[in-house]
Amino acid sequence: MTALYWFYLGIILIILEVMTPGLVSIFFGLSALVVALIAWLVPGVPEWAQWVLFSIFSILFILLLRKTLKKTFSGTAEVSDGTTDPYTGKRAMVVARISPTQPGRVEFNGSNWTAESEEEIEVNTPVIIKNKKNMTFTVEKLV
């Protein structure tokens, strides 16, 4: 197999990664590009050895890079104070009664949000946002 074959295969696999979710084919594409470089620099490498190198590099790239790249491209961001969103720790006002069995509503920055709590909270009670999951706040009475 020629270096050009491995190069084209690598490019195709990397493009395939862009079109499909999963973060897998990019590692095979990178492996093919490495084998292309080796086949170009050392033209006498037998075909079976190229396939062995491709397999080894694929496994190495998956083991060494997947976790890091998955974190990088997952879309989650960490805020320096340890919270995962800009709402946690902020104040809101209850506009519809909240109970442990029935979500209510809070007003925060001019918008109404669904809110849950482990305690009864009446209307016009100030609360602090402890967490946000999807479009629902978890709140506690402001002490």
Secondary structure, DSSP 8 states (H G I E B T S, - for coil): --HHHHHHHHHHHHHHHHHSSSS-HHHHHHHHHHHHHHHHHSTT--HHHHHHHHHHHHHHHHHHHHHHHHHHHS-----TTS-SSSSTT-EEEEEE-B-SSS-EEEEETTEEEEEE-SS-B-TT-EEEEEEEETTEEEEEE--
